Amino acid sequence: MQLHKSTPSTRLSGGRVRGVRPAARPLKVQNAIPLKVMISGAPAAGKGTQCEKIVDRYNLIHISVGDILREEVKNGTAAGTKAKDFMDKGML
């Protein structure tokens, strides 16, 4: 499978192309507990960037609690009102 046009000099053994990684294949594990990954860190630490890479690489689903809470606050739901109280106090 060729991922892009390249010159013969960029080819590696096994037909791989230097600097290009093929898309991840889903893991084939029987009777396994589903993989769960949690990423935490300070604001603007790159959590979203890393999550995008992990989702693409391992075919996982990304759930952002922060995005969910901000949406609830925006919509004025009961959960959003409660979350906003915590957010305003710096407790979340």
Steps between C-alpha positions, in 0.01 A plus 500: 500500500654830395401794718646772279722540195863476593836451342678168543750669734228561760399136508600289799518123525165327486354762265453758776542870422725713721300734726161349418324273744206293375167543674459300817318173478244420769645279770381140472469378856235254603330511841682820592381782720441809283792741504431818697747788497477814715699811414524781753710812524507874541313728261674531162734209580417320176240251626276552198790460259611176663143371509462559126815299435393217731152486344649485148767247589294254706147557365364603839207725589582838654275631777587848625335569835600866471322533165192327641488728805549815291212389275278439805584848637427655159162323484410601857421147618486403868835322466641806324385733777660280763822469298512877448494555877808279533668660198444854631657402835801341326410160644475313171 
